[in-house]
């Protein structure tokens, strides 16, 4: 950093950590954790938490634990655990030996529950879930004590032991903390600590039939691992007094909980419950559908980890919830891909173009630039022949004003090739244009006309004899409105699904340099946007996902004026 260059401002969490280090708290040690529940795939909101927790540990020479809060065997699967680990590593982070599970602490959590019973701070309750909710009260009305709240310590210990032994059916009894049913904080109104659940756990098998609730397991797991800074999203702020109560009553290590605003994004839902609904109802093809905000979906669509990390950096860390424009995420992606993605030519909706005065059997190789942003990327040879494919939208028989592409009698430049002039239009029996005939000027090969004449339009093409037929999948927002939860009475968020979020083009063509492109490879299709080879691809049936278009509305927002194309991005 230059001597006179200002250091980036610290966010409020960094300020807390630096203050703790100055005072010698925890001997200056910094230990964070990323604690996902393995009940679904991670999404872009989790990416913010991952970048924050691992980033803080890296910045202050600490450690970040990956801990799975696996306390609900009914909803958890090994598939989710595997996907979470893949996503964290793909984003560029590694937890090393610090991989933990709440289930590692089941015995310790049980012992702490017994300790609370022995201290008269917990009791076994026979109320049903519905009765428990009725007794809880409201924000304006205090709760009502359970009739089982006065059970003796001995009876509670006996009943809790029999709960663990499997004597009682699911839902018949719970263990609750004895705090204050009149507390203004509903989380302190005798919360449930354990429930009976005769279900096999993915790690502990059938060893347990009682499982700790998230609120009891989460904070205590932080304590076991001696996490110094327990960073949570804002919805846990009202839970902090409960976590503090547990720590105080048990006399155990106390992490410092800090809340920050979760990531919300326009045209997107972030609830795992809603994302699971989309998968199970087959509104999407799966968790990794490129329309999903999951990390696996973004990866399949062609997003880069660098772009996601940069987006999380720009969003920053705030204390108050807000909604971020998805245009910023796309802007970060364009900035990254513009530097690294090779340029190629692809025709999505082809129209034949015949150059009548070009030799019938001739093929020549023209030189194309791989990436104007990266001189080291070099050039490639592109075959050129008499019959080409161009985009249907690049020709108009009756062109509107300011249409500078090909039209009858008009001359345009073929990218990297020649000037051509339209001489004839061929139509089928329905009046649909099926073929364009042109003449070319051999003196304009790869550049301008020697006589100095200019053309206003440049269009891309592929040689029909050499092109590869591919399937192209064009993606749009999954929802039609910025806030998918904004619904009319009687409807749910799925009523805002975009019926045109996916368009498949099966008769598209790309230049031959893309033959054998590996799944995950990214390219800029000149004038169309950025594309990624889908895992569905085979050698004989390539599939390309459009990652993002070249249009950058965020640049307009940032500059407050018409966006100018990024240098090196080919536009009209």
Beta strands, then each sheet from edge to edge (+ up, - down):
strand 1: 31-34
strand 2: 63-68
strand 3: 99-101
strand 4: 122-125
strand 5: 174-177
strand 6: 192-196
strand 7: 210-212
strand 8: 229-233
strand 9: 256-260
strand 10: 342-344
strand 11: 346-347
strand 12: 350-355
strand 13: 364-369
strand 14: 379-384
strand 15: 387-391
strand 16: 411-414
strand 17: 419-427
strand 18: 433-441
strand 19: 458-459
strand 20: 462-463
strand 21: 468-475
strand 22: 502-510
strand 23: 522-525
strand 24: 529-533
strand 25: 543-548
sheet 1: 1+ 2+ 3+
sheet 2: 4+ 5- 6+ 7-
sheet 3: 8+ 9+
sheet 4: 10+ 23+ 24- 25+ 21+ 22- 11+
sheet 5: 19+ 16+ 17- 18+ 12+ 15- 20+
sheet 6: 13+ 14-
end
